[in-house]
C-alpha cells in the first residue's frame, strides 16, 4: 500500500530575515527539488545559476551560426514549476540562464507567464558580451605570454563577468524576474539581498557578506551533500531525494542555512566548509566583480535544529579589472566504438585496435600515438578477470582523436566502421561521432570598458 509523500514545508523566516533559495546549480540540474523549495520554502527570492564557463561560449556559437537559441530553453521548464508559487507570494527571481541572449530569454519567459496567467515585470541584463569592445592586441591570455590577437581566427565569444549592480537596478525598478547573461554566480544572490536591505555596491563589507551567501548557495545540491558524498567515508542518506538549500539572511549579512524538512541529503559544518573552499585558490583574496573577499575568518556553527549558522566574510578591496571568459574553436573530437563478444573478445578487440593503428601510420601517414584507445568493460576489471582465470563476455573498443583536421577525424570513424568485415570476427554495434569542440581561455578587461544595460518588459 503506497503512502503519500510527507509535506515538505519550512516555517516562515524570522522577522527581519530575508529568505533566499537556489533553484539550479548548473544548466542540467534537477528540477524537482526547486519545485518543492518554491512551494514549501517560504522564500522571498530564488536564484537559478545555469552557466558554466564553457556554456555561454557554446550558446554564442549556436546563436551566431543559426543552429540554436542563444539561451538554454530548459529554464522555461524550471520556471513552469516554480514561478506560480514564487510570484504568487511576491518572491523575486534571478538567473543567468539568458546566456548569449538575455533579451530572447526574457521574451520567451514573457510568453510563458502569459500562458500561466502570471503578471510579472521581466528585466533583461545585457552588456557582458565584450567581443566587439576588447582590444585583441593588448588582451593577454591568462597563464601565457600570448594575446587574443594570436588566436583571432578561432575566437567565438568574449563575455565579461559582471557584478550585481545592474541586477540590483532591475529589482529597484520593480522587476519580478531578472534574466542576465554572464554575471558572476554570487551576483544572482547578492542582488536580491542588496535590493531588500538597501545595501549599496560601494559598501564593500556588505558586498562581501552577501557574496558569501551567494558562494555557499550557488551550486545548489553541493551544499546539501551532493558531490560531497563518498562511499563509506562520507555517508549521505537518501541522495536520490536530495533537497536544495535556502538561507535566512539578517541585515548584518549573517545567515542560517537549511533545507526543507523531510528531504534527503545532509547540511552540516563539513558540507559548508567544502563548498566554502570550492573553486577558491586563495581564501583570503577571492576575487569577484563586486568585491575581493577574505574568507579566512568565516565562522561555521551547527545548530541543534539541524541548520548551520555562517558569518565572518570580510572585504579585501575591489578588483579594477573584470575577468573575461573567451570561447575559442578548439578543433574536433572523433569517437568510434565497436563491440566484441564471446571467448577471446579482449584479444580480438586488441587486434582490431592494432589494425587501425597500422593503417593510421602506413596508409594514411599519420601518427598512431595521436589515437586514444580504451577497452570499455575491461580496463576497470582487468586484474579481477586475469587473476581469477575468468574472462569478460564482452568488450567495447573505443578509439578517439582530438585534431584540428576534420578529414582526419572522419577517417578514424571510417576505419573503425570498416572493421565489420576487415577486422577480427564478431565485431558489431559500431557507433561513431565527430563534433567540433569549444575551448575556453581567460583574459581581463578594465571595469570601465564594460557597459551594462537593463531592458524592462
N, C-alpha and C positions, 0 to 999 in steps of 0.2 A: 504494500500500500504506500503510495507516494505521499509526501508531505510538502506543504508549501514552503518556499524558502523563507528564512527569517526576515523580518522587516529590518532594513538597514537604514537607520536614521540617526544622525548625530544631533545632540542637543544644540540649542542656539548658542551663538557666540556670546561671551560675557559682555556686559555693557562697556562701550568704548573700544571694543576689539573689532578688527576688520578681518573677516574670514575669507581666505583665498584658497582655491584648489587648482589642481592641474588636470587637464583633460587628455593630454597626449605628451609623451616624452620624445617621440620621433614620428615620422610620417606614417609608418606602418604599425603603430601601436594598437593595442586592443581598444575596442570601443565600449564594451560592457561596463568596465569599471568607471569610465567617465559618465556614462548614463546614470549609473547608480549614485555617483557622487553629486551629479547635478540635481537629482531628485531628492536625495536624502541628506545632503551635506549642509543645508542652510547657508549656502555661500553668498558672499557679496560680490565675488568675482571668480572667473575661471579662465585660465590661460592654456592655450594649446600650442606647444612647442613642436614644430613639424619640420625643421630644416637641419640637415647636416651640411657640412661644408660643400660636399660634392652635389647635394640635392639641387641647389639653386643653379649650378652650372649646367646640369642636365636639363633643367626646366628652361633655361635661357636658350640652350641649343635647340631644343624641341620647338620652342616658340619661333625662333628666327628661321628655322628650316621648314616650318609649317607642318611638322609631324606630330604636334601635340599642343595641349594648352600650356600656358606658362605657369600654371599652378596645379597642385595635386587635387583632383576632384574629390578625393576621399574626405576632404574637410567638410563637404556638404553632407555626407553621411554622418559625420561626427556631430555637425550642427543639428541634423534632423532629430537625433536622440537627446540632445542637451538643451537646445535653445528654448523649447516650450517651457521647461522648468525654470531655466535661468532667467529669461526675460520676464516670465510671469511673476517673479519675486523681486524684480528690479536689479538683478545682478548684471554686471558688465562683463564683456568677453574680449579677450585679446588673443591674437595669433600672428605668427609669421608665415602662415600657410599661403600667403599671397605669392611667395617665392618670386618668380620673374614677372608676375603680372598681378599686383595687388588690386588694380582697377578692375580687371576682369574677374578676380575672385570676389570682389565686393558686389559687382553686378550679378554674379551667379547667386551670391548669398541673398541679395535683394529679391530675386525671383523665388528662392526657397522660402524666405519669410512670408512672401505673399501667398504661396501655396499653403503654408502652415497657418495662415491667418494671424501672423505676428506683425506688430507695428514696431519697427526698430529704426534708429538712425545708425547708419553704417559709414565708417570712415576708412579710406584707403590711404596708407602712408607710403609715399614714393621718395625717390632721391638717392637710394642706396646704390643704384646702378651707375657706376662711375667710369665705365669703359670709354666713354667719349670725353671724359674730363681728365683722365690720368695722363701724366707725362711719361710715355713709354721709355724715353731715353734716360730719364732720371730715376725711374722706379726700380730699385734693386730687388731682386728675388731674395727673400729672406733665406739665410743659410748658404748663400752662394755669392760669387762676385759678378754674376750676370744681371742684366736688366731685362725688363719685359720686351725691350726692343729686339733682343736676341732671339725671342721666340714669338715675334709679332705675327708670323704666318699661322701660328697654331692657336692664337687667342680666341676664346669663345665668349668669355664673360669676365666682368670685374665688379664685384659688389662689396661695398664698404660696410663694416659692422657699425650701424648707427645705434645711438642710445635711446633712452626712454623719452627724451624731450618731445618729439613730435607725437608720440602716443599719448603723453600727458595732455598736450594741446588738444588732441582729438577728444579726449574724455572731458576736458574742461569746456569744450564746445558742445557737449551734450551727446556724444556718440555712445551708443549702447554696445556696438561691436566695432573693434578696431582691427583692421587687417593690414599687416605690414609685410615687407619682404625681408631682406637680410638685416634685421635688427639683432642685437645680442639676445641670447636666450633669457638672461635675467631681466632684461628690459620689459619683457611681457608681464612680469610680476611687479617690477618697480613702478610702472606707470599707474596701475590701479591704486597702489598704496600711496604714492605721492599725490595723486588726484584726491583721494579721500582725506588724507591728513594735512593736505596743503603744503607738503614739502616742496621746496624749490630745488632745481637741478644744481644750483651753485652751493647748496648745503651738502657738502661732500660727506659729512658724517651721516646724515640721513640717507644719502645715496648708498653708502657702504652698508648700512644696516638693512636697507631694502634689498640690496643686491645679494646679501647673504640669504635672505628668504628665497629669492629667485634661484640662486645657485642650488640650494637644497631641494627645491621642488621641481626644477626644470626637467629632470629625467624621469618624472612620474614614478613608476613602479620600482626603480632602482632604490628609492628611499625606503620602500616598504618590503624589501627582501629580494626583489628580482635582481639578477646579476650578482648580488651579494651571496646568494645561496651556493653551497658546495656540499657534496655528499659527505656525510659523517662529520666533517669538521665544522661546518656552519649550517646547521639544520634549519630549514624554514618550512613550517607547516602549510599545507594547502596552497601551494604555489599556483595551482590551476585556477584558484579563485582570488588571485592577488588583488587587493584593494589599492586604489590610488590615494596619495596623501593630501592633506589640507593643513593650513596653518592659521592660527588665530594670532593676529599681529596687533601689538599695542602701539600707542602713539610714540613711544620711545624706541620703536623698532624691534624690541624683544618679541619672541614668538614661541608659541607652543604648537608642536607638530603632532598630528594624529591621523588615523584612518577610520572609516566607518566601522561601527561595531559589527561583528559577525563576518567580516571579510578576512580572507586568507593573508598570509604574509607576516612580517614582523617589522616593527618600528622601534628601535632602541638605540642606545649610545653607539653600538657597533655600526649599524646601518647609516646613522647620521655621520659618523666620523669618516666612513668610506666615501660617502657622497661629498662630504666637505672637501676631501682631498682629490676628488675625481677631476682629471684634466688640469691639475694645478702643478706648475713647475716650481713656483716659489710661493709658499703660503703667506709670506709676509709682504708680497707685492704682486697680487693677482690683478692684472690689468683688464678692465672692461671699458667700453666707450664712455661710461658715466663717471667712473672713479677707479683709482687703483686701491685695492683693498688689502688690509692686513688681517689675515685670519688667525694669526699666531696666538691671539689671546681669547679666542672663541671658547665659551663655556657650554658644555652639554650636560644636562641633568635629567635623569629618568624620573618620572613621577609614578606614584602608586597606582594611578588610574590607567597606566599604560602609555600615556603621552610623553613627549620629550620637550623640555624647555631648552632653547638655544638663544644665546646673545653674545655680544662682545666683539663684533666686527668693527674695525676702525679704518678711517680713511688714511691713505698714504699718498695723496696727491691725485692728479688727473692727467691722463696722457694727452700730449699735444697733437699726436697723430692717431689715426684710426687704422686698424688692420683691414686689409682688402683681400678677399678670397677671389683668386683668379682661376677661372676654368680654362684648361688647355686641352686640345686634342692630343691624345696620348697613344695613338696607334690602334691596333686591332688585337683582339684575343680570339683565337680559334680553339675550339674544344671538340674533340672527336672521340667517341667511345664505341667499343664493340664487346660483346659478352661471349665467353666460352664456358661450357659446362661439361660435367662428367669427369671421368678419370683422366688425369693428366691435364686438366684445364689450365692450371697455372703455367705449366711448361709451354703449352700452346699459346697462351697469351704473351709469354716472354718471347717466343719465336716470332709472333706477329709484330711485336714492338721492334725486334731486330730487323725484320724485313723493311719496315718503314724507315728506320734509321739508315739502313744501307742505301735505299733508294733516295733518301734525302741527300746523301752525300754524293753517290756515284751517278745518279740520273739527273738530279736537279741542281747539283753543285752547291749545296748549302750546308751549313754547319750543323751536324746532328746533335751537337751539345746544346743547341738552342731549344731543342724539344724537351718538354717536361713529360715524364712517364710515371703513371701510377697504376696500381692494381687494386681496384676497389673490392673490398671483401677479403683481402689477404693481408695488406700491409699492417693493419692493426692486430691481426691474429696470427701472424706468421710463426712466432715462437711456439704458440699453442699447437697448431696442426703439424708442424715438423717434428717437435719433440715428442708428441703423443702418437706418432705414426698414423696420423689421420690426414685426410685431405678435404679441402673445401669442395662443395658440389658445384660451385660456380664462381667465376671471377670476371670482373669487368675491366678491360684495358681502357685506360684514359690517357690520351695524348693531347697535349696543349702547346700553344705557341703564342708568345707576345711579339708583335712586329709592327713596323710602320709600312710594311709591304703587303697590301691586301691580297694580291695574287698568291703570295706565299701562304697566307692564312687559308685561302681556298684550297690550295694544293694539299695541305695537310689533311683537310677534311676528305678530299677525293681519294687520297692514298689509303686512309683508314677504311673508307667505304669499299674500296676495291679488294679489301681483304676477304670479302664474302667468298670470292671464287679464286683468289690469287694468294691466299694465305693458308694457314692450317685449317683442318676440318672443324666443323662445329661452331663456327662463328655466327652470331646473329644479334639482332636488336641494335643495329647501328644508329647512333644519333650524332648529329654534327651541328655546329653553330659557329658563325663568325659575327662578331659585333665590334663596333667602334667603341673605344673607351675614352673616358674623360678623366684627366688628372687635375689635381689642384696644387697650385703654388700660392704663396702669400707675399704681399708687399705692404707698404704703408703709404698713407696719404694724409696731407695736412687736414686737420679738422675743418678749417675754413673753406676748403675746396668742395665739401660735401653739402649740398643744398637740398634739404628735405621739403616735402610739401604734403599737406593734408587735404584730401578731397572728400567732402561730405556728400552723402546721398540719403 
